[in-house]
């Protein structure tokens, strides 16, 4: 009895290995699958359904992991426990609309404006990660990092390819806009990104500079006016109030 049991196990193992080997080069053909299902027993149908469900779940998990990696988030921020009390939302728009991501499907922009440390970047990252979980390609950059990336691509004669890669995102997050002034060439590169995104994808800006100061940041009032015009047309302003979270929870005291 024991040798027979071992032989059956060995045979099953060999057959499993052959099936796995065949699966690497045999994408499913619907007609063949339909014929197989027509001859399958109820137990076999249950097995196939479990197999397909597991495969689809695995592919979805892999896709989400790939989107998160491509996004380039600097931290694992989520909306769990997020403090919404310091946010001043538009009168006709609020947390529900933000969390359901309808602004992305409508190619609308968000400007998260407030003092340093009030939770702007946290919210931007959390919304970006939520978008990835729902299958939306996202790219996250600091304004400085984005400009460095574009300048390097321009120097290496691959700017068009870089812009095309960024353009595949459904949501672009530009963090810390206005923290450092931008020179004329950088302003043109940034404006090209924003102009290409207009009515084709959503942008989230985090900034501590009000609109009237964007011209000073970009060094070109006309370009700033054009950028603001595009942002305001299909965008919403969310104001962050209160004290810096980091200052309130700092280990270093006066």
SVG drawing of the C-alpha trace seen along z (x, -y; Angstrom):
<svg xmlns="http://www.w3.org/2000/svg" viewBox="-23 -89 46 91">
<polyline fill="none" stroke="black" stroke-width="0.4" points="0.0,0.0 2.7,-2.5 4.6,-2.1 1.3,-2.6 0.6,-5.8 4.1,-7.0 3.7,-6.3 0.4,-8.2 1.9,-11.2 4.9,-11.1 2.6,-10.9 0.5,-13.8 3.6,-15.9 4.9,-15.2 1.6,-16.1 1.4,-19.3 4.9,-20.2 3.9,-19.5 0.8,-21.7 2.9,-24.6 5.4,-24.2 2.7,-24.4 1.1,-27.4 4.1,-29.5 3.6,-29.5 -0.1,-28.9 -2.4,-31.9 -6.0,-30.9 -8.0,-30.4 -11.7,-31.1 -13.0,-28.4 -10.8,-25.8 -11.9,-26.9 -15.5,-26.8 -15.2,-23.2 -13.5,-22.3 -16.2,-23.9 -18.9,-22.1 -17.4,-18.8 -16.5,-19.6 -18.2,-18.2 -19.6,-20.5 -16.5,-19.9 -14.3,-20.7 -16.2,-23.9 -15.8,-24.9 -12.1,-24.3 -11.8,-26.3 -13.8,-29.2 -11.5,-29.2 -8.5,-29.2 -9.7,-32.0 -10.7,-34.1 -7.3,-33.6 -5.5,-34.5 -7.5,-37.7 -6.9,-38.7 -3.2,-38.0 -3.0,-40.1 -4.9,-43.0 -2.6,-42.9 0.4,-42.9 -1.0,-45.8 -1.6,-47.9 1.9,-47.1 3.3,-48.2 1.3,-51.4 2.5,-52.3 6.1,-51.6 5.8,-53.7 4.1,-56.6 7.3,-57.4 5.6,-58.3 8.1,-59.3 6.1,-57.9 3.2,-55.4 0.5,-57.9 -3.2,-56.9 -6.5,-58.5 -6.8,-56.3 -7.0,-58.6 -6.4,-61.7 -7.4,-64.9 -9.8,-66.8 -10.6,-69.5 -8.1,-72.0 -9.3,-71.8 -11.4,-74.6 -13.2,-73.0 -15.1,-74.7 -18.8,-75.3 -20.2,-72.9 -17.5,-70.2 -16.0,-68.3 -14.5,-65.1 -16.9,-62.7 -16.1,-64.1 -12.4,-64.0 -12.4,-60.4 -14.5,-59.1 -11.9,-60.6 -14.5,-62.0 -12.2,-64.9 -9.7,-62.6 -12.4,-61.2 -13.3,-64.8 -9.6,-65.9 -10.0,-68.5 -7.1,-70.0 -6.7,-70.6 -4.6,-73.2 -3.8,-72.3 -2.8,-75.6 -1.5,-76.3 1.4,-76.8 4.2,-74.3 3.4,-71.2 -0.4,-71.4 -0.9,-68.1 -0.9,-69.0 1.7,-66.5 0.1,-63.8 -3.3,-64.3 -1.8,-64.5 0.1,-61.2 -2.9,-59.5 -5.2,-60.5 -2.5,-59.4 -2.2,-56.0 -6.0,-55.6 -6.0,-56.4 -3.4,-53.6 -5.5,-51.2 -8.4,-52.0 -6.2,-51.4 -5.3,-55.0 -1.7,-55.6 -0.1,-58.3 3.2,-60.2 4.4,-62.1 7.2,-64.7 8.4,-67.6 8.4,-70.7 12.2,-70.8 12.6,-67.1 10.3,-67.3 12.3,-70.2 15.6,-68.4 14.2,-65.4 13.0,-67.4 16.3,-69.3 18.3,-66.1 16.0,-64.6 16.4,-67.8 20.2,-67.6 20.2,-64.0 17.8,-64.7 15.0,-62.6 12.6,-65.3 9.8,-64.1 10.0,-60.6 10.1,-61.8 7.0,-64.0 5.2,-61.1 6.0,-58.9 4.6,-61.4 1.7,-61.9 0.5,-58.3 -0.5,-59.2 -4.1,-60.0 -3.1,-62.0 0.1,-64.1 1.1,-65.4 3.4,-68.4 4.5,-68.7 6.1,-71.8 5.3,-74.1 6.8,-77.6 9.2,-76.5 12.1,-77.5 12.1,-80.0 12.2,-78.7 14.4,-80.1 13.1,-81.0 14.0,-77.6 12.5,-75.7 9.3,-77.7 9.0,-76.8 9.5,-73.2 7.0,-73.2 4.4,-75.1 4.8,-72.5 3.8,-69.8 0.9,-71.7 -0.3,-72.8 -0.1,-69.2 -2.2,-68.1 -4.9,-70.6 -8.3,-68.8 -6.4,-65.5 -5.4,-64.6 -5.7,-65.9 -2.9,-67.7 -2.7,-68.1 -0.4,-71.0 0.7,-71.4 1.9,-75.0 2.3,-77.6 2.2,-80.4 -1.1,-82.1 -1.9,-82.6 -0.8,-86.3 2.8,-85.0 3.0,-82.4 4.4,-85.0 7.3,-85.7 8.0,-81.9 8.0,-81.4 9.7,-84.7 7.2,-85.4 3.9,-87.0 2.4,-86.2 3.3,-82.5 2.0,-82.4 -1.3,-84.0 -1.7,-81.4 -1.0,-78.6 -3.4,-80.0 -6.1,-80.5 -5.9,-76.8 -5.8,-75.6 -8.8,-77.8 -10.9,-76.8 -11.1,-73.1 -9.8,-73.2 -10.6,-73.6 -8.7,-75.3 -8.5,-73.5 -7.1,-75.7 -5.2,-74.2 -5.3,-76.1 -3.9,-75.7 -0.4,-75.1 2.3,-72.8 1.8,-69.2 5.6,-68.8 6.0,-71.8 3.2,-70.6 4.8,-67.2 8.5,-68.1 11.0,-66.4 13.1,-69.5 11.6,-72.1 12.5,-75.7"/>
</svg>
